[in-house]
Amino acid sequence: MKNDTSCLRTEINEELIENERKEISKLNDVFIKEAKIFSLLGSEVRLKIVYLLLKHEKLCVCDISDMIKMKQSPVSQHLRKLKDAGIFISKREGLQINYYISSSYKSELKKLFNFI
């Protein structure tokens, strides 16, 4: 017997379909932003970095690399990806550059890490 997974609806709820199409269209920018976050957080290293910055507010690459036991160069590359996406910002303070989570992403990221 063939395992057919095609849809065989008996009635089309055109109002429901149209309402959801409009809703999805209105939320398109939100979906794009969320997809960017999920894509970037698909890395265990970047998840750890985000967790640390949520917990400590600001850190330099030296602190982060020591905390996650990685060399500075790969940590810097992950920080750059998050910064290029607008999720992180950096500020030079004396000789070091500190990283922060952008205020526009902070509340969303806190929801993902609800155990902090």
C-alpha positions, 0 to 999 in steps of 0.5 A: 500500500502506498503511503500518500501524505497529500492533503485531501480537504473537503472544504477550503476556509478561504477567510482563514487562509487570507487572514493568515496570509495577511498576518504573515505578510505583516510579520515578515520583518519579524520572521527575518529578524528571528531567522537571523538570530536562530541562524547565528545561534546555531553555533555552540560557541556563539550560544556560549558567548551570548550567554556570557554577555547576557550574564556579565553585560560586557566582556572583552575577547580575552575574558571570553576566550578564557571562559570558554577555553578557546583561542582568541582568534576563533572567538574574535571571528564569532564576535565579528559575525554577531557584531556584523549582524547587529546583535553585538556592539563593541566599544574601545575602552583604553586598550581593550575592546568590550562587547555588549549585546545590542539593546534591540536584541537583549530582551529577545535573547533573554527569552531564549536563555530564560534560566539566567 
